[in-house]
Amino acid sequence: MKKILVANRGEIALRIMETIQKMGIKTVAVFSEADRNAPHVKFADEAVCIGEAPSNKSYLLGDKIIEVAKSLNVDGIHPGYGFLSENAAFAEKVEKNNITWIGPGSKAIKIMGSKLAAKDAVKAYDIPMVPGIDEAITDTKKAKEIAKEIGFPILIKASAGGGGKGMRVVEKEEDLEDQMKRAISEAESAFGDGSVFIEKYVASPRHIEIQILADTHGNNLHLFERECSIQRRHQKVVEEAPSVVLDEALRKKMGEAAVKVAKSCDYVGAGTVEFLLDENKNFYFLEMNTRLQVEHPVTEFITGIDLVEEQINIARGEKLAFNQEDLKINGHAMELRVYAENPLDDFLPSVGKLEKYQLPSGENIRIDNGFEEGMDVPIYYDPMLSKLITYGKTREEAIQLMIDAINNYLVEGVETTLSFGKFVMEHEAFRSGNFDTHFVKKYYSAEKLEEETKEEAKLAALIALRQYLKDQKQLRLPITE
């Protein structure tokens, strides 16, 4: 491969391009009118505007992207995550136009893109599943029968969904009909597919995912786990690797299960298998993401492996240069997704101009960033500004470095999740490792964060006053000959 087009934007486009450049391969960026001056556009060897700001008029135009790729003699297309990364039809079209698709085959994308099809595929591999129904339903009467059978509370989920859309927790029978209607309506609106299914609601789960790699020579392996339990609105905000709750035996068991899931759909490339882990350490298959994950840097830190480089090597038909026994966990890594959101206002997007934007730096601090000072945060896309990642020999070290990095990350002009990240890092439940996916619900509130912020400001003011008085005292000392 001599030239790769990255069909994405922002921090992920830039992160992928850095590896491509490191490998001695030319890069092509595509951009919307809103992203004309974005860092990923400036960084690329070539860049082409593909349309207006809304993603359905730019980043989702698969045919336009392929047209650009062909006109510039591109050898491969890397989709990043989001947009067209899990679009089987786009992957097929890329291949049909004799361009290498840097991702899994369309068969795997199709199977794992439907939660029901995914469950069906892994059945033969004896993978643990959450009790529930393996078919889409819209009939409330039937839903009530199933719910009674598996017991309340239950979870209604969109088959084609993700990111918490079309998902409803139902505690009692009388709420079922209304919640079914809402879930179906939301799924239709978000995915064009109102199919929902029902499963037992796991009350205090941890969200554990396993990174896998598979080449075209039959080699399948896992790169250990990531803990993704700190979420808001069913979306991850803080991730870490490894998880504090997995011992070696459970890690091995879950890793082997993830590899079986990959085999069930003839998976090729980098992918992630997600599991729920209950309070008794029973794990259940949740879904598979057929792409690079936002949180992939924590795995890169603890394994020393560049996952984008591996994706490209696999797409070129190369064999994995290591086996399962070669892989070892080294140290601990934390990631905070820095969103332009207001944690004091239910995490609502905060758009505007980045009046000040200064990033922390230092050893074992990594920032996958997509913005510069003076840029506007557009309303058209996911509001993530960057990913802030820290690494330490121990979990405690990684947490402390994260706190220091947050303190040195200066953003003015928009609200961000930095203060929320600090709240998490300093919370006893998180530090002790005794938390689950309900961390935000149990421990966080805007009032608590505001209170902490005020206390910090008060302390900073007192320190400044003390220093001022000390300086004044020194200045007033009489001058002696």
N, C-alpha and C positions, 0 to 999 in steps of 0.2 A: 504494500500500500504506500502510495506517494502523497495522497491528498485525501483528507477526511472532512466532510461537512458535519457540523454539529447542529442538529435540528432542535435548538433550544435557546434559552436566553439566560441572562443574569449569572448568579454565582455558579450554577452547575455547568453552564456553557464554558465559562472561564476555567473552571477546575479541570474539565475534560480536555480543553485545549492545551493546558499546561503540560499534561502528560503526553499528548500527541506531539507537541513541539519537542519535548524531552526525547521522544523516540525518533526524532529526525524526520517527521512527517509534516507536510504543509496543512494549514487549517483554513477552513471556509466558515464564516459566520453568516447566519441569516438574521435579519432584524426587521421589526416593525417600525413605523414612523415614530412611535413613542420612544424607541430604544436607539435612535440614530447615534447618540453620543455615549452609549453605554460602554463600560470597560471591555466587555467581550467582543464588541465590534472593533474597538481600537486595537485589541490584542491580536486578532486574526490576520493571517496573511492576505486574505481576500474577504470582502463582506458585501452582501447583496440585500437590498431592501425588498421584502416580499409582500408588503401590504400595509394596510391601516392598523391603528393601535389595537382594536379588539382582536383577541386570539383567533376567532373564527374568520377573520379577514387577513390573517398573517400566519401565525405559528401552527395553526391547524390545517393549513392548505397543503396537504400532502403532495398533490400533483404539481403545484408550483415549486415546492422544495425539490422534487425529483427533476423538474425542468432546469432549475438552477444548477443542480448537481451535474447533470449531463452536459450543460453548456460550459461548465468549468472543468470537465474531465475528472470528476471526483471518483475515487475508488471505493470509498465507504461512507456510510451515514451512521452517526452515533446519535440516538434520540434523547439521551439523558434520562430524566424522569418527568412525569407529567406530559401534557400535550399529546404527542403521537407515540409515546414510548411503548404503550400496551395496545396499540391498534394493529391487529393482525392483518387487516386489509392493506394498510400502509407498508408493513413489513414485506408482504407478498409482492406488492408493486415495486418496491425497491429492488428486490431480487430479480423480478422479471425484466427490469431495465439494466440488468448486468452490473448492479452496484452491490457491494457487500453490505449486508445489514449487520450492524454490530449489536447483536442481541440474540435471543432465542428464536427458534423457528416459529412460524405462524401457528402451527398445531399446538405448541405449548402455550402460546399467548391466548389462543381461543379457549382451550380447556381450563386454564387457570384464571381466565378472565371472568368465568362464571363460577360462583361459589358452589353451586349445585353440581356442575360438571366436574369441578375439582374434587369434591367429596366422592363422586362416583369413580373417578380415576384412581384415587388412592385406596379405595375399599379393599382391593385385592392384596394390598401390601400390609394389612393388619396395623394400620396407623390408628391410634386412639382418636375418637371423635366425640364431640359434645352430644349428648342424647338429643334427638330431634327428628325432624322429617326431612327426607332427601328429595322432596319435589316441591315445585312452586305451587302456591295456593292463593286463591282470592276469595274462597268461600269461608265466611265467618263461622258458620255452623261447624264445618270441618275443623277449622282452627281451634274452636273451643274444645272439641273432642280430643285433639292432639295435646292441647295445653293441659287438660285434666289428666291425661295419661302420663305426661312427663313431669307435671307438677309446676305450680307457680313459684317464683317468678319465671317468666319466659322472655325470650328476646325475639323480636320480629326483625328480619334482616332482608335488605334488597339483594337479590341474587347477583345482579350486575354491578353492585355498588362498592363503595369504599369511602373513607374519610368521614364515616359517621352518618352519611346521608341515607335516608330510608331505613333508619334503625330506631327501634322503639323498645324500651323495657316496659313490660306489663306485669304489675304486681298482683292484680286480681281480675277475676273473670269479667266483672261488669265494665272494665275499661277496655277490654279486648277489641270490641267492634270499632270503637272510635279510633283506637291506635292503629288498627289494621288499615282503615281508610287513609289515615294520615301517612303511614309508611308507604302504601301503594302510590298515593298521589305524589309524594316526595321523590320516590324512585322513578316514576314516569317523567317527572320534571327534570331530574338530574341526569338520568341515563337513557331516557326514551324507552325504558323497559320497567313495567310495574311489577314484575315477578318478585314475590317475597317468600321466605320460608321461615320456619319456626324452630328454635332450639332452646334447650334449657339454659337459663341465665346463670352463669357461674358468678356467685355473689362477690367474692373477694379475689379476683384473679390478678395475676401478674402477666404482662404482655412480653413474652420472650420470643425473639426471632433468631433464626440460624442462617448465616451467610453460606451459600454453596457456590461451588465452581464446577463446571462440567465441560470437558472438551469433546471434540468430534472423534476421539479415539477410544471412547468408552470409559474414560477416567472421571469419576465423580467423587468429590470430597467436600467437607465442610470446614469453615474457618471460625468455628465456635459461635458463641451467642452474643446478642446485644439485648440489654434490658431497656424496654421502651414503655414502662408503666406510667411515667409522668405525662399525662395527657390533658388537654382541654378540648371539650366538644368532640371526643373520640379521636382527636388528632394529637400526635406526639409533639412534645416541646423539648423534653430533656431525654437524652439517651446515653447509655454507658456500656462499656465492655471491659471485662466480663460482668456477669450478673453475680451479686453477692449470695444469691440463694441456691445456686447450682453447685453440687459437689461433682467430683470427677465422674462418678458412675452415672449420674443423671445427665451430665453434659454429653457423655458418650452416647447414651441412649437417645437423647433428643437429636444429636448430630446424625446418628445412623438413620433415625426416622426421617429427617430432612432430606438425606441423600436418597432414600426410597421414594419420597414424594417427587424429587427431580427425575428419577428413573421412570416413574409412572407416566410421564408425559414426554419422554425422550428429550429432556431438557439439555440445552447447550448454552454455555456462557455463564454470566454471574446472575444469581437470583437469590431470593430470600423466602424462607419458609417460616410462617408465623404460627405461634402456638399460644394457647392460654394455659397458665399453670395455676392450679387451685391451691388452697391453703394446705392441702395434704400432699402437695408436690406431684399430683397427677397432671399430666399434660395432654392437651387436646389440639388436634390440627385445626387451624383457623382459616388460613388461605396461603397462597403463594404469590409473591410479587415478581413478575417476569421482567425485571429491570434492575438498574442500580437503585439503591435506596438513599434517601437524604442523609441517613446516619452512617453511611459507609466509612467515613473517616475514622470512627472509633475502632473499627476492625482493622483498618490499615495501620493504625498506631500500635495495636497490641500484637500484630502478626508481622509487620514490616513489609507487607505485600501491597503493591499498587493495584487496586482492583480494576481501574480503567485500562491499565497496561495489559492485565490478564484478559480483559474483554477483547481487546484489539488482537492480541496474540491468538486467542481461541478463534476469532473470526477469520484470521489468516490461515487457519487449519493447523496451527502448532499444537503440540502436546504440552500438557501442564508440566512444568519443570520441577515439580515437587510432588510428594505423595502425602497421605494423611499423617504418617509417622514423623515427617519432617516438620510439621506445624506445631508450634508451641505458643502458649500465652505468655507474653512478656509485659508486665506492668498493668496499668489501668488507664482508661481514657474516658473522658466526659465530653458530651456535646450539648450545646444550647442552640436551639434555632432562634435566631434574632429576627423576630417579626416586627414590622411597622404596625403594631397593634397596641391598644391602650388596655393594660391589665387592670386599670382602675375603672374601666367602663366595659366590663364583660368581654374583653379582648376584641373589641370592634376595630376594624382596620383604621389606621391613622395615616392619611395621605397628606402630602405637602412637600415643601422643599427642604432638603438636608442643609440647613444653614451651617451646621458644623458636623463634621463626620471624621473622627480620628480613631484609628484602630489601635488596639493594644499590640505589643510585639514582645518577643523574648523567646528563650529556649523552651521547647515543649508547648508553645502556644501556636495553634494553626487557625487561620481564618480563611474560609472559602467565601469570598466576598464578591458582590456584584454591583456595588455602588461607589460613587465618589462624592466628595463634598460639593455642594451646589446643584446636584441633580435633583429632579423631582421624583418622588415615589409615585408611579402611575397607579390609577385605580383599576386598570384592566386585568391585572395578573395577581397571582398569589403574593401576599405582602411580605414575603421573606427577603430580608436585606442580606443576611449572611448566615453562616454556620460558625460558631465559635467553639473550638475544640481544644481541650487541654489534656496533657499526658503526665503521669507520674509513676514512680516505682510502686506506689501504693494508691489505694482509692482515696485515702485522706489527702495525699499529696495532690492528686488530680483535682479534688474538690477545692482545696485551698488556692491552687493556681487559677482555677476558674473564677473564684471570688475576686482575686487580684486582677484578673483580666477584665472582668465586668466593671470593676472600679476604674479601670484605665480606658474604657471604651466610651468615647464622648460622642453623643448624638444630640443635636438640637434641631428643632423644626418639625419633628414628628415624635410621637410616643413609641416606645419599643417594649419588648418583653424582657429587656435586660434586668429590670428591677424584680420581675417575677423569677427570673433565673437565680438571682441572688437569694431571694426568699426561699427557694427550694434548697439551694446548696447549704444554707444556714439552718434549715429546719431539722430538728432532732429525729423525726421519723425518717427523713431521707438519709441523714448521716448514719443512723443506726442500721439502715437497710430494711427496716420494718415498715414497708409501704406497699400499696397495690395501685391499680388503675383508678381508684377513688381518692387519690391523694388530694387533688384540687377540691373535690366535694367535701372531704373531711377536714382539711386544714387551711385551705386558702379562702380569703375574702378580700375584697378591695379595701375594706376598712382596716384589716390587719396589716396589709401592705403599706397603706397610708400612714398608719401609726408607726411602723418600723422606719419609714422614710423620714417622718418628722423627728423621731428619736435620733436618727443618724445626723440630720441637719443640726439639731440642737447640740449634739456632742461635738460636731465639727466646729460650730460657732464658739463653744466654750474653749476648745483647744486653740482656736485662732485668737480669742480674747486673751487667754493666758499667755500666749506667745507675744502678743502686742504689748501687754503690761510688762513682760520680762524685758522686751526690747527697749521700752520707754525708760525703765529703771536703769538699764545699762547706759542709755544716752545721757541721763541726768548725772552720772557720776562726775565728780569734779576732776578737772584735768590737772595732773601733777607734773611738775617739771622734773 
